[in-house]
């Protein structure tokens, strides 16, 4: 097997695994707040306290994965075009 064919096969397997992950678990943990839904800050004594609500996930702690977002967009476009 040539190196190019092996690389294409590896990329195909990785793509299938990511598509399966997006189908099985469409939401991932927000990278900005690490799934807390808010920023953690410290008070004057150095103890952690709750900060502002995360703007990226709007306090939910979850985000839509990129692959699922693309699938949702394509499905919405397809439905709008077949009405």
C-alpha positions as CSV (number, residue, x, y, z in Angstrom):
1,X,0.0,0.0,0.0
2,X,1.4,3.4,-0.9
3,X,1.9,6.1,1.6
4,X,-0.7,8.3,-0.1
5,X,-3.4,5.6,0.0
6,X,-2.6,4.9,3.7
7,X,-2.9,8.6,4.5
8,X,-6.3,8.8,2.7
9,X,-7.5,5.7,4.5
10,X,-6.5,7.1,7.9
11,X,-8.2,10.4,7.1
12,X,-11.4,8.5,6.1
13,X,-11.4,6.5,9.4
14,X,-10.9,9.7,11.4
15,X,-13.7,11.4,9.5
16,X,-16.0,8.4,10.2
17,X,-15.2,8.4,13.9
18,X,-15.8,12.1,14.2
19,X,-19.1,11.8,12.3
20,X,-20.1,9.0,14.7
21,X,-19.2,11.1,17.7
22,X,-21.2,14.0,16.4
23,X,-24.2,11.8,15.8
24,X,-23.9,10.1,19.2
25,X,-23.0,13.1,21.3
26,X,-23.8,16.4,19.4
27,X,-22.9,18.6,22.4
28,X,-19.4,19.1,23.8
29,X,-18.1,20.9,26.8
30,X,-17.6,24.6,26.4
31,X,-13.9,25.4,26.1
32,X,-14.2,28.9,27.5
33,X,-15.7,28.0,30.9
34,X,-14.8,24.2,31.0
35,X,-18.4,23.2,31.3
36,X,-19.1,25.3,34.4
37,X,-21.3,27.9,32.6
38,X,-19.5,30.7,34.3
39,X,-16.0,32.1,34.7
40,X,-14.2,31.3,37.9
41,X,-12.5,34.2,39.6
42,X,-10.9,34.6,43.0
43,X,-11.8,36.9,45.8
44,X,-9.3,39.1,47.7
45,X,-8.3,36.2,49.9
46,X,-7.5,34.0,46.9
47,X,-10.6,31.7,47.3
48,X,-12.4,30.8,44.1
49,X,-15.8,32.3,43.5
50,X,-18.4,32.3,40.8
51,X,-17.8,34.9,38.1
52,X,-19.8,36.2,35.2
53,X,-22.0,33.9,33.1
54,X,-20.1,32.5,30.1
55,X,-21.0,34.5,26.9
56,X,-20.0,31.7,24.6
57,X,-22.4,29.0,25.9
58,X,-24.8,31.4,27.6
59,X,-24.4,29.7,31.0
60,X,-25.3,26.2,29.7
61,X,-21.8,24.7,29.8
62,X,-22.3,22.9,26.5
63,X,-21.7,23.8,22.9
64,X,-22.7,22.3,19.6
65,X,-19.8,20.4,17.9
66,X,-18.6,21.8,14.5
67,X,-19.6,18.7,12.6
68,X,-23.1,18.7,14.1
69,X,-23.5,22.4,13.3
70,X,-22.5,21.8,9.7
71,X,-25.0,18.9,9.5
72,X,-27.8,21.0,11.0
73,X,-27.1,23.8,8.6
74,X,-27.1,21.4,5.6
75,X,-30.3,19.7,6.8
76,X,-32.0,23.1,7.3
77,X,-31.0,24.2,3.8
78,X,-32.2,21.0,2.2
79,X,-35.6,21.2,4.0
80,X,-36.0,24.9,3.0
81,X,-35.2,24.0,-0.7
82,X,-37.7,21.1,-0.9
83,X,-40.8,22.9,0.4
